[in-house]
């Protein structure tokens, strides 16, 4: 192959999205929750999903992580169809981490034990072997003194950071976050959003369902407005928030901003 051809091939490979959804459809009974969703996320890109409750944001994340099988369409990770029926979800879920608004920490286990549980079971390593790497994550996200504490000894923001560290301990390539600040008191929201900003600086590919409009405006590379199971509008934050073109996007943002239910980014 000529050098020029190799260069063009490499450039084309770099342009392929890390994550790609094509025509993803999901129904529950007679209710169509996702109706032909198309979405790409490039490597290192932070994509924020906004929209009213019940619009399909959470279901979309669960479909990406294979927690919900899709009815139609495709989900690609590095060009590989991971939505193929019969595909074992375990290896895919190790590559695509997900964090929910509920912390889901085991109350009888320390923060460290919660973080190392899955890697120990999968890789057969002891907690002692994994402690140095876990300590580095805890320290990095401001929890260096809390490894041996139990969940009820931690604040809500600290528990959510432990949940994020638990997902990162699997060394995922893509992270999904589903309204992870919804269960937190307003004063704790900022510390969790700071973790997402750090991950963005590290080049983590992220898809985030959020009601934090200021965060989406200031931190996202791209914002997608989801309404009734479709992406009604998407674009850079400055376009979506300053000059949305879709009437539903305009109505949603007016209503949310007028309510004052937006936590400004610290």
Order of alpha helices (4+ residues) and beta strands (2+ residues): alpha-beta-beta-beta-alpha-beta-beta-alpha-beta-alpha-alpha-alpha-beta-alpha-beta-alpha-beta-beta-alpha-alpha
